[in-house]
């Protein structure tokens, strides 16, 4: 570990006026792009990286981390207010946030999301700073067999708890995995399901699929049900009880165990490369629902549901940097972009990073903690602004969101092909919702599909086709047994 003088120098670099300005700028940009469906922090980071070339390394990294952290907070705003997640990470937040907003408590819902997000983010940052190396070693010891078993457990739990039918949840997950196989085979690089379209060699664009199914389908459904009337996106009483516009300390403290559980889940999964914040949010939500004394309240406006989702998805941000900084392995798309920024500035992530760039790393740690306070401050101001904006006519709000989705996907995918894919999956999302199939389960399976396929291929090689070889992988065996227990539990619970 670097000596105290290096740590102190790094932390002092983080609190300079220049660095503070870029942290603030990143948070503001992140909350904005997160709150506007169709853009998202990953897209904003990708666009911003080339512009950081002329900046000093620490301000550049601080700006990008601010965009990433602010984007997760901003993504919860449209999820709560108009049931259109600004980012896929916020899909779980919408399950309870939107019903609470419909009850006339949009500010309470968004403030709970903000507080839970800051809590989870701060927890994972502290873990990153204090125990990054040991956790990275633990994550590295989870091989393909264990990762495969963990994904099977995640699919089982999510499919059983999202939606009204376990069988339909499994079907949605299977369809998501099928769509994830479009493109080149990772083992032999042979095209699959491309139908002659060379644009599909890299697979279906994640941005197009996620935004199409989560945002566009909801926008089209809401526009179609307007019946020619000019209605506000959300209506609530202006003279409502002031308690409905804030989260009291008692309400926050009541969710402490939910947030702690979500922060731990997000941190652990964030440290495992390939398991993203979307899966963490839903696993935390499922866990909170399972242990709750009032599980029937989930999906109807429960603060615990919001706290579980937001604390977990935000905790992933700091944990993603554990394998990145210590092993050079990105745990998510955002972490991969951070690696790109480091390499642009001539820095190679890996085991020697703390020794060679200790001052920079501890400066980044200081900037991350500073970002949490700025995120809280900017969020408190921004929530009121967005709560006012959505009182505009829904025809205006959704039409503008539709145009931004099209523009954002076009930029992210480099052309109109991504827009065509987005509209196609919007139609699929409408049909799935109509017949009771969960689009959220589909998105999670699609997102984890490539990692699932690679882990399965590697596991088959390691096991050599012998199921008895699983006895050599006790962690994987326990996870698979838990998956079977979950299937039996959900079947006995009345799911069809």
Secondary structure as UniProt FT lines:
FT   HELIX           4..14
FT   HELIX           17..35
FT   TURN            37..39
FT   HELIX           41..49
FT   HELIX           50..52
FT   TURN            53..54
FT   HELIX           57..82
FT   HELIX           88..90
FT   HELIX           91..102
FT   TURN            103..104
FT   HELIX           106..140
FT   HELIX           144..161
FT   HELIX           166..180
FT   STRAND          183..184
FT   TURN            186..188
FT   STRAND          191..192
FT   TURN            195..196
FT   HELIX           198..200
FT   TURN            201..202
FT   HELIX           206..211
FT   HELIX           212..216
FT   HELIX           217..224
FT   TURN            225..228
FT   TURN            238..239
FT   HELIX           242..245
FT   HELIX           249..254
FT   HELIX           256..270
FT   TURN            273..274
FT   HELIX           277..291
FT   TURN            293..294
FT   HELIX           295..297
FT   TURN            298..299
FT   HELIX           303..327
FT   HELIX           333..344
FT   TURN            345..346
FT   TURN            351..352
FT   HELIX           353..356
FT   HELIX           358..389
FT   TURN            390..391
FT   HELIX           394..413
FT   HELIX           417..434
FT   TURN            435..436
FT   HELIX           439..463
FT   TURN            464..465
FT   HELIX           467..472
FT   HELIX           474..492
FT   TURN            493..494
//
